[in-house]
Amino acid sequence: MSSKVVALYIRVSTEDQTELSPDAQKRLLLDYAQKNDMIVSGDFIFTESVSGRHAQKRPEFQKMIALAKQPSHPIDVILVWKFSRFARNQEESIVYKSLLKKQHNVDVISISE
């Protein structure tokens, strides 16, 4: 089986101060990718500098989704620290995850859940 190409999505929540910093999330995601024989390109690390409640208001998220939908299929997996980082609510999370999986064969994996 060939190595999967992954994108990392890193986002902080201003509401939850106990949360890992973006650097800590990135370190954990890179470790996970390495241990699981996944390839991370520096271009595919998306760090959100704003805490946006809705996906439309998160430019890095939108860039990553656009990348995942490309016909050339540049990524196989999106890694997140927690699913709550990927989408603010369950509904949005399910919509994006199923769209990516069904239409583009891209998995979304939370490394901590």
Long-range contacts (C-beta under 8 A, 24 or more apart in sequence): 3-37, 3-38, 3-39, 4-37, 4-38, 4-39, 4-76, 4-77, 5-38, 5-39, 5-40, 5-41, 5-44, 5-74, 5-75, 5-76, 5-77, 6-33, 6-38, 6-39, 6-40, 6-44, 6-75, 6-76, 6-77, 6-78, 6-79, 7-40, 7-44, 7-45, 7-46, 7-64, 7-67, 7-68, 7-75, 7-77, 7-78, 7-79, 8-33, 8-40, 8-44, 8-45, 8-46, 8-78, 8-79, 8-80, 9-46, 9-48, 9-60, 9-61, 9-64, 9-78, 9-79, 9-80, 9-85, 9-86, 10-45, 10-46, 10-47, 10-48, 10-80, 10-81, 10-85, 11-47, 11-48, 11-51, 11-58, 11-60, 11-61, 11-85, 11-86, 12-48, 12-51, 13-51, 13-84, 13-85, 14-51, 15-51, 20-81, 22-47, 25-81, 25-85, 28-81, 28-111, 28-112, 29-79, 29-80, 29-81, 29-111, 32-79, 32-111, 33-79, 38-77, 38-79, 44-74, 44-75, 52-88, 53-88, 54-88, 54-92, 55-87, 55-88, 55-92, 55-96, 65-96, 65-100, 68-100, 68-104, 68-106, 69-100, 69-103, 69-104, 73-104, 73-105, 75-106, 76-105, 76-106, 76-107, 77-106, 77-107, 77-108, 77-109, 78-106, 78-107, 78-108, 78-109, 79-109, 79-111, 80-108, 80-109, 80-110, 80-111, 81-110, 81-111, 81-112, 82-110, 82-112, 82-113, 83-108, 83-110, 83-113, 86-110
